[in-house]
């Protein structure tokens, strides 16, 4: 009877995932989607502009009306600002700058060796915890962790005579459901903060959003999620997966992930460079009259905090070069720009997408549609008295749902930020708070969307150990992590909300 109920539950789950897959596959590419959105904005701006739709500006003593893009002024704006919107789009320069450093470190082999070293070197009692910690922090290497960590965890579990299927799904959940968290400032922080800052200017043109604006919350999230993931693995997922019996002769694949002596020397060199680099930065920050400090010796509003990206860029370059010289991936000065070029090549699709994203945000801002919509929504929420933490949870759930169908985090935030960020500000919440609510929703359901390009790779890893494992098995094992991470993250954000804790340096919950 229990087996029958389990099969019925699995069947219902499969129908849901098949529906998500069917709907998601029918959605256009994000580039095409934003092109259609541009057309829609142009038409709606003309309609609402002719109707005279307007609101009172929340800060300035003036009435703001929707402007039509089909007027003389609007057509001139499109023509004169098409290139400016693209070249002046803040996330583009910041993200590409970060990728020069992170990409070099990745191409030199540092990122891959670092993840392997810390997981392989973990004591058996801390093995699962380290899988989650490294998997969650792996977003520093963009999507590399989604490929490396699941395969590595499966091989290690198999070598330790544990169920390798559990290791793979734990690594996959860590790298996907926990994607947005980290203990190091990553490209995700830079990208999202840039978009948040651009859209926050709808309300306050002078506002700045730092890549560190969610840093405190994300450090705690990383550690908490690693603990929760470890607990879910041992208490829930292992029981769902059941006992494992090797089929035929499965080779011990841990040898494919061994860290060589050469790589160990490279990691030691990179570690030494890191200590020296950050030691010099800290020493430079100590004097109150340091050029890295702000007015009056301030640290929070200092050039160091506001300009964290150049420091990270130099650090990643130094780490990548020092590691590469030891292992032979960097043998001459020409290798540095070569590896950087190779890393930037992988960003070509992002650059193409940014072109239409920048136009979307530019059009949305110029027409005043973002401001008007945000004011209207804020007024509606105030009228219904739905402005507290329940509203924040609703935003998280909306993002979770959208995340099942649209994979690109930058595309989703470019779509949602022009509405969510000003709306939060109208309700006296900070842009950093709107951003962190989005990040929770955007990350959690990554582990159960069948549209993820890494889902098939992880399933392939599983089928090496168990040939008949299917999609339903995969998602039934991933679901506890999605639910567990979602619940814990919402509780953690509630603690931050009610205790009014800072989300990052100089970034609180409220305006």
C-alpha positions as CSV (number, residue, x, y, z in Angstrom):
1,X,0.0,0.0,0.0
2,X,2.8,2.3,0.9
3,X,4.5,1.6,-2.4
4,X,1.3,2.4,-4.3
5,X,1.0,5.8,-2.6
6,X,4.6,6.5,-3.3
7,X,4.1,5.6,-7.0
8,X,1.1,7.9,-7.2
9,X,3.0,10.7,-5.6
10,X,5.9,10.2,-8.0
11,X,3.5,10.2,-10.9
12,X,1.9,13.5,-9.9
13,X,5.3,15.0,-9.4
14,X,6.4,13.8,-12.8
15,X,3.3,15.5,-14.4
16,X,4.2,18.8,-12.7
17,X,7.8,18.6,-14.0
18,X,6.7,17.6,-17.5
19,X,4.3,20.6,-17.5
20,X,7.2,22.9,-16.4
21,X,9.4,21.5,-19.1
22,X,6.7,21.8,-21.8
23,X,5.9,25.4,-20.9
24,X,9.6,26.4,-20.5
25,X,10.5,24.9,-23.8
26,X,7.8,27.1,-25.5
27,X,9.2,30.3,-24.0
28,X,11.5,32.2,-26.4
29,X,15.2,32.8,-25.9
30,X,15.7,35.6,-23.4
31,X,17.0,37.8,-26.2
32,X,13.8,37.3,-28.2
33,X,11.7,37.7,-25.0
34,X,13.3,41.1,-24.4
35,X,12.7,42.1,-28.0
36,X,9.0,41.4,-27.6
37,X,9.0,43.3,-24.3
38,X,10.5,46.3,-26.0
39,X,7.6,46.2,-28.6
40,X,5.1,45.9,-25.7
41,X,6.7,48.8,-23.9
42,X,6.5,51.0,-27.0
43,X,2.8,50.2,-27.6
44,X,1.8,50.5,-23.9
45,X,3.7,53.8,-23.5
46,X,1.7,55.2,-26.5
47,X,-1.6,53.9,-25.0
48,X,-1.1,55.1,-21.4
49,X,0.6,58.3,-22.6
50,X,-2.5,59.2,-24.6
51,X,-4.7,58.5,-21.6
52,X,-2.6,60.8,-19.4
53,X,-1.8,58.2,-16.8
54,X,0.3,59.9,-14.1
55,X,1.3,59.7,-10.4
56,X,2.8,62.0,-7.8
57,X,6.6,61.4,-7.5
58,X,7.3,59.8,-4.1
59,X,10.3,62.1,-3.4
60,X,10.0,65.2,-5.6
61,X,7.1,67.6,-5.5
62,X,6.0,66.9,-9.0
63,X,3.6,64.9,-11.1
64,X,5.1,62.2,-13.3
65,X,3.2,61.1,-16.4
66,X,3.9,58.2,-18.8
67,X,5.7,59.4,-21.9
68,X,5.1,57.8,-25.3
69,X,7.9,56.3,-27.3
70,X,5.9,56.9,-30.5
71,X,6.0,60.7,-30.2
72,X,8.6,62.8,-31.8
73,X,10.5,63.0,-28.5
74,X,10.2,59.3,-28.0
75,X,11.5,58.3,-31.4
76,X,14.4,60.7,-31.0
77,X,15.2,59.1,-27.6
78,X,15.3,55.7,-29.2
79,X,17.6,56.8,-32.0
80,X,20.0,58.9,-29.9
81,X,20.2,56.5,-26.9
82,X,20.3,53.0,-28.5
83,X,24.1,52.9,-28.2
84,X,24.3,54.9,-25.0
85,X,21.9,52.5,-23.2
86,X,24.2,49.6,-24.1
87,X,27.6,51.2,-23.5
88,X,26.4,53.0,-20.4
89,X,24.8,49.9,-18.8
90,X,26.6,49.6,-15.5
91,X,26.5,45.8,-15.1
92,X,28.3,45.3,-18.4
93,X,31.6,46.9,-17.5
94,X,31.6,45.6,-13.9
95,X,30.8,42.0,-14.8
96,X,33.4,41.9,-17.6
97,X,36.0,43.4,-15.3
98,X,35.3,40.7,-12.7
99,X,35.4,38.0,-15.3
100,X,38.9,39.0,-16.5
101,X,40.1,38.0,-13.0
102,X,37.8,35.1,-12.2
103,X,38.1,33.8,-15.7
104,X,41.9,33.8,-15.5
105,X,41.8,31.9,-12.2
106,X,39.4,29.4,-13.7
107,X,41.3,28.9,-16.9
108,X,44.6,28.4,-15.1
109,X,43.0,25.5,-13.3
110,X,42.9,27.1,-9.8
111,X,39.1,26.9,-9.3
112,X,38.9,23.2,-10.2
113,X,41.9,22.2,-8.1
114,X,40.6,24.3,-5.1
115,X,37.2,22.6,-5.1
116,X,38.7,19.1,-5.4
117,X,41.3,19.8,-2.7
118,X,38.9,20.9,-0.1
119,X,36.3,18.1,-0.7
120,X,38.8,15.3,-1.1
121,X,40.8,16.5,2.0
122,X,37.7,16.7,4.2
123,X,37.5,14.2,7.2
124,X,34.7,11.6,6.7
125,X,32.5,13.2,9.3
126,X,32.7,16.5,7.5
127,X,32.5,15.1,4.0
128,X,28.9,16.0,3.3
129,X,29.3,19.4,4.9
130,X,32.3,20.2,2.7
131,X,30.4,19.1,-0.4
132,X,27.7,21.7,0.5
133,X,30.1,24.4,1.5
134,X,32.2,24.1,-1.6
135,X,29.2,23.5,-3.8
136,X,27.5,26.7,-2.6
137,X,30.6,28.8,-2.8
138,X,31.4,27.3,-6.2
139,X,29.4,30.1,-7.9
140,X,32.6,32.1,-7.6
141,X,33.6,30.1,-10.7
142,X,30.3,30.8,-12.3
143,X,28.6,27.5,-13.4
144,X,31.7,25.3,-13.0
145,X,30.6,24.0,-9.6
146,X,27.4,22.6,-11.1
147,X,29.6,20.3,-13.2
148,X,32.5,19.6,-11.0
149,X,31.0,19.2,-7.5
150,X,28.2,16.6,-8.3
151,X,30.5,14.3,-10.2
152,X,33.2,14.6,-7.6
153,X,30.8,14.0,-4.7
154,X,29.4,10.9,-6.4
155,X,32.9,9.5,-6.9
156,X,33.9,10.2,-3.3
157,X,30.7,8.7,-1.9
158,X,31.2,5.6,-4.0
159,X,34.9,5.3,-2.9
160,X,33.7,5.6,0.7
161,X,31.1,2.8,0.2
162,X,28.3,5.3,0.5
163,X,25.4,5.7,-2.0
164,X,27.0,7.7,-4.9
165,X,23.5,8.8,-6.1
166,X,23.1,10.7,-2.8
167,X,26.5,12.3,-3.3
168,X,25.6,13.5,-6.8
169,X,22.3,15.0,-5.8
170,X,23.8,16.7,-2.7
171,X,26.5,18.3,-4.9
172,X,23.9,19.3,-7.5
173,X,21.6,20.8,-4.8
174,X,24.5,22.7,-3.2
175,X,25.7,24.2,-6.5
176,X,22.2,25.1,-7.8
177,X,19.7,25.6,-4.9
178,X,22.4,27.5,-3.0
179,X,23.8,29.2,-6.0
180,X,23.4,32.8,-4.9
181,X,25.1,32.5,-1.5
182,X,28.9,32.7,-0.9
183,X,31.5,33.7,1.7
184,X,33.4,35.5,-1.1
185,X,32.1,38.4,-3.2
186,X,31.3,36.8,-6.6
187,X,30.3,37.9,-10.1
188,X,26.7,37.4,-9.1
189,X,27.0,40.1,-6.4
190,X,28.4,42.5,-8.9
191,X,25.9,41.8,-11.6
192,X,22.8,42.0,-9.5
193,X,23.9,45.0,-7.5
194,X,24.5,46.9,-10.8
195,X,21.0,46.2,-12.1
196,X,19.6,47.0,-8.6
197,X,21.4,50.3,-8.6
198,X,20.3,51.2,-12.1
199,X,16.6,50.6,-11.3
200,X,16.8,52.3,-7.8
201,X,17.6,55.5,-9.7
202,X,14.0,55.6,-10.8
203,X,13.2,56.8,-7.3
204,X,16.5,58.3,-6.2
205,X,19.1,59.2,-8.9
206,X,21.8,59.6,-6.3
207,X,21.5,56.2,-4.8
208,X,24.4,53.6,-5.0
209,X,24.2,49.9,-4.5
210,X,27.4,48.1,-3.6
211,X,28.3,44.5,-4.6
212,X,28.7,44.1,-0.8
213,X,25.1,45.1,-0.1
214,X,24.0,41.5,0.8
215,X,27.4,40.3,2.0
216,X,26.6,39.7,5.7
217,X,23.4,37.9,4.9
218,X,25.0,35.7,2.3
219,X,27.9,34.7,4.6
220,X,25.5,33.5,7.2
221,X,23.3,31.9,4.5
222,X,26.2,29.9,3.2
223,X,27.0,28.4,6.6
224,X,23.4,27.8,7.5
225,X,22.5,26.2,4.2
226,X,25.6,23.9,4.4
227,X,24.4,22.7,7.8
228,X,20.8,22.3,6.7
229,X,21.9,20.5,3.5
230,X,24.1,18.1,5.6
231,X,21.1,17.3,7.9
232,X,18.7,16.8,5.0
233,X,21.2,14.4,3.3
234,X,21.6,12.2,6.4
235,X,18.0,12.3,7.7
236,X,15.9,12.5,4.6
237,X,17.6,12.0,1.2
238,X,19.6,8.9,2.2
239,X,16.3,7.3,3.2
240,X,14.6,8.2,0.0
241,X,17.5,6.9,-2.1
242,X,17.6,3.6,-0.2
243,X,20.5,1.2,-0.2
244,X,22.9,1.1,-3.1
245,X,24.2,-2.0,-4.8
246,X,26.8,-1.5,-7.6
247,X,25.7,-2.7,-11.0
248,X,28.2,-4.9,-12.8
249,X,31.7,-3.3,-12.2
250,X,31.6,0.4,-11.5
251,X,35.2,1.7,-11.5
252,X,36.3,3.8,-8.5
253,X,36.4,7.2,-10.3
254,X,37.9,9.2,-7.4
255,X,41.2,8.8,-9.2
256,X,39.9,11.1,-11.9
257,X,39.5,13.8,-9.3
258,X,42.8,13.4,-7.4
259,X,44.8,16.5,-6.7
260,X,48.4,16.1,-7.9
261,X,51.5,17.2,-6.0
262,X,52.0,19.9,-8.7
263,X,48.5,21.2,-8.1
264,X,49.1,21.2,-4.3
265,X,52.1,23.4,-4.8
266,X,50.0,25.7,-7.0
267,X,47.3,25.9,-4.3
268,X,49.9,26.7,-1.6
269,X,51.4,29.4,-3.8
270,X,48.0,30.9,-4.5
271,X,47.3,30.8,-0.7
272,X,50.5,32.6,0.1
273,X,49.8,35.3,-2.5
274,X,46.3,35.7,-1.1
275,X,47.7,36.3,2.4
276,X,50.2,38.8,1.2
277,X,47.7,40.7,-1.0
278,X,44.9,41.0,1.6
279,X,47.5,41.7,4.3
280,X,48.7,44.7,2.3
281,X,45.1,45.9,1.7
282,X,44.3,45.6,5.4
283,X,47.6,47.5,6.3
284,X,46.6,50.2,3.8
285,X,43.2,50.5,5.5
286,X,44.5,51.0,9.0
287,X,45.5,54.7,8.9
288,X,42.4,56.9,9.3
289,X,43.7,59.2,6.6
290,X,44.2,56.3,4.1
291,X,43.1,57.1,0.5
292,X,41.1,53.8,0.8
293,X,38.9,55.3,3.6
294,X,36.0,57.6,3.2
295,X,35.4,61.1,4.6
296,X,36.3,61.3,8.3
297,X,38.1,58.0,8.1
298,X,34.8,56.1,7.4
299,X,35.2,52.5,6.4
300,X,31.5,51.7,5.4
301,X,31.3,54.6,2.8
302,X,34.9,54.2,1.8
303,X,36.4,54.0,-1.7
304,X,37.4,50.4,-0.7
305,X,33.8,49.3,-0.2
306,X,32.5,51.2,-3.1
307,X,35.3,50.1,-5.4
308,X,35.6,46.5,-4.2
309,X,35.6,45.2,-7.8
310,X,39.2,46.4,-8.7
311,X,40.6,44.8,-5.6
312,X,38.8,41.5,-6.4
313,X,40.0,41.7,-10.0
314,X,43.7,42.1,-9.0
315,X,43.4,39.3,-6.4
316,X,42.0,36.8,-8.8
317,X,44.6,37.7,-11.4
318,X,47.4,37.3,-8.8
319,X,45.9,33.9,-7.6
320,X,45.5,32.7,-11.2
321,X,49.0,33.6,-12.2
322,X,50.7,32.2,-9.1
323,X,48.8,28.9,-9.4
324,X,49.3,28.7,-13.2
325,X,53.1,29.3,-12.9
326,X,53.4,26.3,-10.6
327,X,51.3,23.9,-12.7
328,X,52.4,25.1,-16.1
329,X,49.2,26.7,-17.4
330,X,51.0,30.1,-17.2
331,X,54.5,30.0,-18.5
332,X,55.0,33.4,-20.0
333,X,53.4,36.8,-19.8
334,X,51.4,36.3,-23.0
335,X,49.5,33.4,-21.4
336,X,47.7,35.9,-19.1
337,X,45.8,37.8,-21.8
338,X,45.3,34.5,-23.7
339,X,43.5,32.9,-20.8
340,X,41.6,36.1,-20.1
341,X,40.5,36.2,-23.7
342,X,39.4,32.6,-23.5
343,X,37.3,33.4,-20.4
344,X,35.7,36.5,-22.0
345,X,34.8,34.4,-25.0
346,X,32.4,32.5,-22.8
347,X,30.7,35.8,-22.0
348,X,29.7,36.6,-25.6
349,X,26.1,35.4,-25.1
350,X,25.8,37.6,-22.0
351,X,27.0,40.6,-24.0
352,X,24.4,40.0,-26.7
353,X,21.7,39.6,-24.1
354,X,22.8,42.8,-22.3
355,X,22.2,44.8,-25.5
356,X,18.4,44.2,-25.3
357,X,18.3,44.2,-21.5
358,X,19.9,47.7,-21.4
359,X,17.3,48.9,-23.9
360,X,14.4,47.4,-21.9
361,X,15.6,49.2,-18.7
362,X,16.3,52.4,-20.5
363,X,12.9,52.4,-22.3
364,X,11.1,51.5,-19.0
365,X,12.8,54.3,-17.1
366,X,12.4,57.0,-19.9
367,X,8.7,56.3,-20.3
368,X,8.2,56.6,-16.5
369,X,6.3,53.3,-16.7
370,X,8.5,51.7,-14.0
371,X,7.9,54.6,-11.6
372,X,4.1,54.7,-12.3
373,X,3.7,51.0,-12.0
374,X,5.7,50.9,-8.7
375,X,3.7,53.7,-7.2
376,X,0.4,52.1,-8.2
377,X,1.5,48.7,-6.8
378,X,2.8,50.3,-3.6
379,X,-0.5,52.2,-3.1
380,X,-2.4,48.9,-3.7
381,X,-0.3,47.1,-1.1
382,X,-0.7,49.9,1.4
383,X,-4.5,50.0,0.8
384,X,-4.7,46.2,1.4
385,X,-2.3,46.5,4.3
386,X,-0.1,43.9,2.7
387,X,3.2,45.7,3.2
388,X,5.0,43.6,5.9
389,X,7.1,40.5,5.7
390,X,4.2,38.6,4.1
391,X,4.6,40.7,1.0
392,X,8.3,39.9,0.9
393,X,7.6,36.2,1.1
394,X,5.1,36.6,-1.8
395,X,7.9,38.2,-3.9
396,X,10.1,35.3,-3.1
397,X,7.4,32.8,-4.2
398,X,6.8,34.7,-7.4
399,X,10.5,34.6,-8.2
400,X,10.7,30.9,-7.3
401,X,7.9,30.2,-9.8
402,X,9.3,32.3,-12.6
403,X,12.7,30.7,-12.0
404,X,11.3,27.3,-13.1
405,X,10.9,28.7,-16.6
406,X,13.6,31.3,-17.1
407,X,17.1,30.2,-16.4
408,X,19.1,33.3,-16.8
409,X,19.4,35.1,-13.4
410,X,20.4,38.4,-15.0
411,X,17.5,38.3,-17.4
412,X,15.0,37.6,-14.6
413,X,16.4,40.4,-12.5
414,X,16.5,42.8,-15.4
415,X,12.8,42.0,-16.0
416,X,11.7,42.2,-12.3
417,X,14.0,44.8,-10.8
418,X,12.4,47.8,-12.5
419,X,9.2,46.9,-10.7
420,X,10.3,45.3,-7.5
421,X,13.1,47.7,-6.5
422,X,11.1,51.0,-6.8
423,X,8.1,49.3,-5.2
424,X,10.2,48.2,-2.2
425,X,11.6,51.7,-1.9
426,X,8.1,53.2,-2.0
427,X,7.3,50.9,1.0
428,X,10.4,52.2,2.8
429,X,12.5,49.1,2.1
430,X,16.0,49.4,0.7
431,X,17.1,48.3,-2.8
432,X,19.4,45.8,-1.1
433,X,16.4,44.2,0.7
434,X,14.5,43.8,-2.6
435,X,17.6,42.3,-4.1
436,X,18.1,39.7,-1.4
437,X,14.4,38.6,-1.6
438,X,14.9,38.1,-5.3
439,X,18.1,36.1,-4.8
440,X,16.4,33.6,-2.5
441,X,13.7,32.9,-5.0
442,X,16.1,32.9,-7.9
443,X,18.4,30.3,-6.3
444,X,16.1,27.8,-4.5
445,X,14.2,26.3,-7.3
446,X,17.3,25.9,-9.6
447,X,17.6,22.3,-8.4
448,X,14.2,21.2,-9.7
449,X,13.8,23.0,-13.0
450,X,14.1,20.5,-15.9
451,X,15.3,23.4,-18.1
452,X,18.7,23.7,-16.4
453,X,21.5,22.8,-18.7
454,X,23.2,21.0,-15.9
455,X,20.3,18.7,-15.0
456,X,21.1,16.3,-17.9
457,X,24.8,16.3,-16.8
458,X,24.0,15.4,-13.2
459,X,21.5,12.7,-14.4
460,X,24.2,11.3,-16.6
461,X,26.5,11.1,-13.6
462,X,23.8,9.1,-11.7
463,X,23.3,6.7,-14.6
464,X,27.0,5.7,-14.4
465,X,26.2,4.1,-11.1
466,X,22.6,3.1,-11.6
467,X,21.5,2.7,-15.3
468,X,17.7,2.7,-14.7
469,X,17.5,5.9,-12.6
470,X,15.1,8.3,-14.2
471,X,14.0,11.9,-14.1
472,X,11.3,11.2,-11.5
473,X,14.0,9.7,-9.1
474,X,16.2,12.7,-9.7
475,X,13.6,15.3,-8.8
476,X,12.2,13.4,-5.8
477,X,15.7,13.4,-4.4
478,X,16.2,17.1,-5.2
479,X,12.9,18.3,-3.8
480,X,13.8,18.0,-0.1
481,X,16.7,20.4,-0.6
482,X,14.5,22.9,-2.4
483,X,11.8,22.8,0.3
484,X,14.4,22.8,3.1
485,X,16.5,25.6,1.7
486,X,13.4,27.7,0.9
487,X,11.9,27.4,4.4
488,X,15.2,28.0,6.1
489,X,16.1,31.0,3.9
490,X,12.6,32.6,4.5
491,X,13.1,32.1,8.3
492,X,16.6,33.5,8.2
493,X,15.4,36.6,6.3
494,X,12.6,37.0,8.8
495,X,15.2,37.1,11.6
496,X,17.1,39.8,9.7
497,X,13.8,41.7,9.0
498,X,12.5,41.7,12.6
499,X,15.8,42.3,14.2
500,X,16.6,45.0,11.6
501,X,20.1,43.6,11.0
502,X,22.4,45.0,8.3
503,X,22.4,43.0,5.1
504,X,25.9,44.2,4.2
505,X,28.2,47.2,4.9
506,X,26.1,50.3,4.9
507,X,23.0,48.4,3.6
508,X,20.0,47.8,5.9
509,X,16.5,46.5,5.6
510,X,14.9,49.9,5.6
511,X,15.6,53.1,3.7
